Amino acid sequence: MIDLRSDTVTKPTEGMLRAMVNAEVGDDVFGEDPTVNALQEKMARFFGFEAALFVSSGVMGNQIALNLLVEPGDEVITEQGGHIFNYEAASAAFISSVQLLPVEGKRGKLWPELINAAIRPSLDWVPRSRAVVIENSTNKGGGACYTKDELNDIYQTVKANGLSLHIDGARIWNAMEVSGVEPKLFGEIADTISVCFSKGLGAPVGSMLLSTETNIRKARRVRKMLGGGMRQIGILAAAADYAFENHRSLLKEDHRQAKALAKTIEKCSQLSIQPKTVETNILIFDIKGMTAEEAVKELSKQDIQVVAFGPQTLRATFHFQITEKDLKKTQQVFLKLFS
């Protein structure tokens, strides 16, 4: 089966499994796991933050960040296609008693004019605008990335209005590979950032929340309150560290394969895509003549898995365990089914 549903479907490699087996571990609730401590310090240095905290998922990282940055009754500005608005089970309301204000951007991205227009006036009867969340790269936006200038412009806008900035960096690795943005820029512009090891890099589980030392001390307690205090977590941190050291160099190939399939899709009369918009490993495209769910079933019969992303929209996501042979077969099947 050629699994293009997500870059989260990868299996641990032999090298990763060896790293997990050989990991030196301790009780992380007591702060005594040397492997996770080392990874937290490494990620903080890499992104230019004071401190970091290993968490079980990107959702947990995002939601702890919001809990640190806002208070009950506040409002958080985000793009309407953002993961934090669409795929986190309304947890911002449930956990932190805040509401999200979804703004229509372009391909999942915001820019200063949109942010300025969304900021509420200082009136007792409206929510208080307190934070902005951006996603880099974007999921529903088809893997679009922010440039360095775009990131700096958003930072200036956020700070000029006394707001905080959180970056959902679930696929920050893909974004950096394409945009060339240096990792330490994120430490300069963001109050918090979450990065994921199981998307793009192929670790089995785990994300990292980065911020100031003060915020990360608070975050440890919030993580515990959410049931995220883990014990010999070095086993998972070792997998994440292996993925960080060994799989980032493979992202360029994921992007090449995605662009190659996009060119094939362009040739299919029943499909619609703009190949020039494909920047990273995600393709989002539309289908004519059948529903997205019907297309998923037809592709599954040919041992290819994608996901329905709307009534007439599909998503395919490449990862390092998709081979060149897999790509060629997928291209042939697409031409057969949808031309």
C-alpha positions, 0 to 999 in steps of 0.5 A, a space after each residue: 500500500 502506498 500511503 499518502 494520507 499523511 507524513 505521520 504514517 511512517 514506521 521507525 527505521 532500524 537506526 531509530 529503533 536502535 537509538 530507542 533501545 540504547 537510550 539512557 533514561 530516567 524519570 522525567 516527571 522528576 526532571 531526571 531523564 538525561 536523554 530528553 533533557 539533552 534534546 530539550 537543550 538542543 532544540 532550545 539552542 537550535 531555535 534560539 530560545 531559552 528553554 524547551 519542553 518535550 510534549 506528547 503531541 502538537 496539539 498539546 504543545 499548541 494548547 499549552 502555549 495558548 494557556 501561557 499567553 492568554 487569559 480566560 475571555 481573551 481572543 486569539 487571531 488565527 487563519 481560518 484554515 489553521 490546525 489550531 482552529 480546525 483540528 484540535 477539538 475546540 480545546 482552546 475553549 475547553 482548556 483555556 476558556 478563550 475563543 479563536 477568531 478565524 481570519 480568511 487569509 491566502 493558502 493558510 497564511 496571514 499578513 499585517 493588514 489582516 491582523 490589524 483589521 482583526 484586532 478588537 477595540 478596547 471596549 468592555 463588551 468585546 473580547 480582548 485580542 491577546 495573541 496571534 497564531 500562525 502555522 508554518 508550513 500550512 496544512 489546509 493551505 497546501 504546505 505554503 511557507 512564510 518567507 523571512 520578510 513575511 515573518 518579520 512583518 508579522 512580528 512587527 505588527 504583533 508587537 506594535 499592538 501589544 500582542 503575543 505570537 505563537 507559531 504552530 511549527 508542526 512542519 517547520 522542518 519543511 518550511 525551513 528547507 524551502 524558505 531558507 529561514 534560519 531556525 534562530 529567527 523563530 527565537 527572535 520573533 515568537 513568544 512560543 513555538 511548537 515543533 513536531 518530530 512525527 510530521 516530516 521527520 518520521 519519529 513515532 511520537 512527540 513534539 517540543 514547545 519552546 519559549 522563555 525559561 519562565 514560560 517553560 517552568 509554567 508549561 511543565 505544570 500545565 503539561 502535568 495538569 493535562 496528563 502529559 507528565 511522562 516517566 522514562 520518556 528518553 525512549 521517545 526522545 531518542 527517536 525524535 533526536 535520531 529523526 532530527 539528525 538523520 531525516 532532515 536531509 530527506 525533506 528535499 526529496 519529499 518536496 521533489 516527489 510532491 511537485 512531480 505528482 502535481 505535474 501529473 495531476 495537471 495532466 488529468 482532466 478530472 483533477 485540478 491543481 496549480 503546480 506552482 503553489 506546491 512548495 513542500 510535501 503537501 498537495 491539495 487538489 480538486 476532483 470533478 465527476 465524482 466526490 472526494 470520498 469516491 476518489 479515495 475508494 477508487 485509489 484504495 482499490 489500486 493500493 494508494 491511500 489519500 485523504 478527502 479534504 472536502 466534498 471535492 478536495 483531496 490531499 496527498 502528503 509525501 514522506 521519506 518512506 515513499 520510494 521512487 517506485 511508489 511515485 511512478 506507480 502513483 503517477 500511472 494510477 492517477 493518469 489511468 483513473 482521472 484522465 
